[in-house]
Amino acid sequence: MNKWRRDQMAARVANDIAEGAYVNLGIGLPTMVANHLPKGREVFLHSENGILGMGPAPAPGFEDDDLINAGKQPVTLLPGGAYFHHADSFGMMRGGHLDICVLGAFQVSVKGDLANWHTGAADAIPAVGGAMDLAIGAKKTFVMMEHLTKSGESKIVATCTYPLTGIACVSRIYSDLAVIDITANGLQVVEIVEGLSFDELQKLSDVPLHHKN
């Protein structure tokens, strides 16, 4: 089955981020978005550990151990970028000052509920970080994830069975198979990876999907 590669997913998300947007990229897969923002488009990238104005990942050999994002990955700082206390950073997140956050997920429900910090398994290590603050505080929450679990089950579900991060907070899903909007009228399919039909996507998703008008 054809799938979008992770860098293709990141580029697709990056293309939907508007000029002048203030954006937080969550730990893991979403951090790749920084490397695919269109040249010449000014976007202000925020990290919850207290950075605004991040650039793409540094070239090999140019890493600065004192300049890292919330996932402890080396980053760069664009001209005009700033560092600040993490309390101020969380104030920015909770105060509605971010236009978009891009997060990974274990599950997203048809109503836009998000579960991304704990699977509920006894041996799993919970790692909520600032995800709850971001999911509720940002004006839009995008989710970037594989469409299916390793066992082939859909991560888009009727109701989340894992502990929730936020309720009705997700507006768009970018998976390796499709781009899907969560609306009051249900899940609207915006785009499907080449070679996969709508009916095939529907069977894999196991929740009702609709063509976007």
C-alpha positions in Angstrom: 0.0 0.0 0.0 1.3 3.4 -1.0 1.9 5.8 1.9 3.3 9.3 2.3 6.8 9.3 3.7 7.3 11.3 6.9 9.1 14.1 5.1 6.2 14.3 2.7 3.7 14.5 5.6 5.8 17.3 7.1 5.9 19.2 3.9 2.1 18.9 3.5 1.6 20.3 7.0 4.1 23.1 6.4 2.3 24.1 3.3 -0.9 24.8 5.3 0.8 27.1 7.8 0.0 30.7 6.8 2.3 33.7 6.6 2.8 35.3 10.0 1.5 32.3 12.1 2.7 31.5 15.6 3.2 27.8 15.7 4.2 25.1 18.2 5.6 21.9 16.8 5.1 19.0 19.2 7.8 16.4 20.1 8.5 13.7 17.6 7.1 13.7 14.1 5.8 17.3 14.1 9.3 18.7 14.6 10.1 17.8 11.0 7.7 20.5 9.8 10.3 23.1 10.6 12.5 21.8 7.8 9.8 22.1 5.2 8.4 25.6 5.7 8.3 27.4 2.3 11.2 29.7 1.8 10.3 33.3 2.1 7.2 32.6 4.3 7.6 34.1 7.8 6.4 31.7 10.5 7.2 32.1 14.2 8.1 28.7 15.7 7.6 28.3 19.4 9.0 25.7 21.8 7.5 25.1 25.2 10.8 25.2 26.9 11.0 28.9 26.1 12.0 29.7 22.5 10.3 31.8 19.9 11.8 32.2 16.4 13.2 28.7 15.9 14.6 27.8 12.5 15.3 24.4 10.8 17.5 21.8 12.3 21.2 22.7 12.2 23.6 21.2 9.7 25.7 18.3 11.0 28.6 19.6 13.0 26.9 22.9 13.7 24.8 21.8 16.7 24.7 23.9 19.8 24.1 21.9 23.0 22.6 25.0 24.6 20.0 25.5 21.9 17.5 22.7 21.9 13.7 22.3 21.6 11.4 20.6 24.1 12.3 17.2 22.7 16.0 17.9 23.4 16.8 18.1 19.7 19.3 20.7 18.5 17.6 23.6 16.7 18.6 26.9 15.2 17.4 30.4 16.0 16.4 32.9 13.3 17.2 36.6 13.5 15.0 38.2 16.0 14.4 35.0 17.9 14.2 35.0 21.7 14.6 32.9 24.8 12.4 33.2 27.9 11.4 31.4 31.1 9.3 28.3 30.6 6.6 29.9 32.8 6.2 32.7 30.2 6.2 30.1 27.5 3.3 28.3 29.1 1.5 31.6 29.6 1.8 32.1 25.9 0.4 28.6 25.3 -2.5 28.9 27.7 -3.3 32.5 26.8 -4.4 31.7 23.3 -1.4 33.4 21.6 -0.5 30.4 19.3 -2.3 30.1 16.0 -1.5 26.5 15.5 0.0 23.6 17.3 1.0 20.4 15.6 0.9 17.3 17.7 1.4 13.5 17.4 -1.4 11.2 18.6 -2.2 7.6 19.7 -5.9 8.2 18.9 -8.2 10.9 17.5 -11.9 10.6 17.8 -14.5 11.6 15.2 -15.4 14.5 17.4 -11.8 15.7 17.6 -10.9 14.3 21.0 -7.2 13.8 21.3 -5.3 11.0 23.2 -1.5 11.4 22.8 0.2 11.2 26.2 -0.5 7.7 27.6 -1.8 4.4 26.3 -3.0 3.3 29.7 -0.7 0.2 29.6 0.7 -0.7 33.0 4.3 -0.6 31.7 3.9 2.6 29.6 5.6 5.8 30.8 3.1 8.7 30.7 4.6 11.8 29.0 2.0 14.6 28.9 4.5 17.5 28.8 2.7 20.6 27.6 0.3 18.7 25.2 -2.8 19.5 27.2 -1.9 23.2 27.4 -1.2 23.3 23.6 -4.2 21.3 22.5 -6.6 23.6 24.3 -4.7 26.8 24.1 -3.9 27.0 20.4 -6.4 28.4 18.0 -6.1 25.3 15.8 -4.7 21.9 16.6 -3.3 19.8 13.8 -2.5 16.1 14.4 0.3 14.4 12.4 0.4 10.6 12.8 0.4 7.2 11.0 -3.1 6.2 10.0 -2.8 2.7 11.4 -1.3 1.1 14.5 1.4 -1.5 14.1 -1.3 -4.1 14.4 -3.3 -2.5 11.6 -6.0 -0.8 13.6 -7.2 2.7 12.8 -5.9 5.5 15.0 -9.0 7.5 14.0 -11.7 6.1 16.3 -15.4 6.6 17.2 -14.4 7.1 20.8 -10.9 7.3 22.3 -10.0 4.4 24.6 -6.8 6.0 25.9 -6.6 8.8 28.5 -7.6 12.1 26.9 -5.3 15.0 26.2 -8.1 17.3 25.1 -11.8 17.3 24.2 -13.0 18.3 20.7 -9.7 20.2 20.1 -8.4 18.7 16.8 -9.4 20.4 13.6 -7.3 18.5 11.0 -5.5 15.2 10.8 -2.5 14.6 8.6 -1.8 10.9 8.3 0.4 8.9 6.0 -2.7 8.0 4.0 -4.9 11.1 4.0 -5.6 14.7 5.1 -8.9 14.8 7.0 -10.8 17.7 8.5 -12.9 17.2 11.6 -16.1 19.2 11.3 -19.6 19.5 12.8 -20.8 17.3 9.9 -18.2 14.6 10.5 -14.9 13.6 9.0 -14.3 15.3 5.7 -11.5 13.8 3.5 -9.4 16.6 1.9 -6.8 14.6 0.2 -5.8 10.9 -0.2 -2.4 9.5 -1.0 -2.0 8.5 -4.7 -3.0 5.0 -5.5 -5.5 4.6 -2.6 -9.2 5.0 -3.3 -11.8 6.6 -1.0 -13.5 3.2 -0.5 -10.2 1.6 0.5 -9.5 4.5 2.9 -12.9 4.0 4.4 -12.3 0.3 5.1 -9.0 1.1 6.8 -10.4 3.9 8.9 -13.3 2.0 10.4 -15.2 5.2 11.1 -17.6 7.1 8.7 -15.8 9.4 6.2 -17.2 11.9 3.8 -15.9 13.5 0.6 -15.1 17.2 1.2 -17.3 19.4 -0.9 
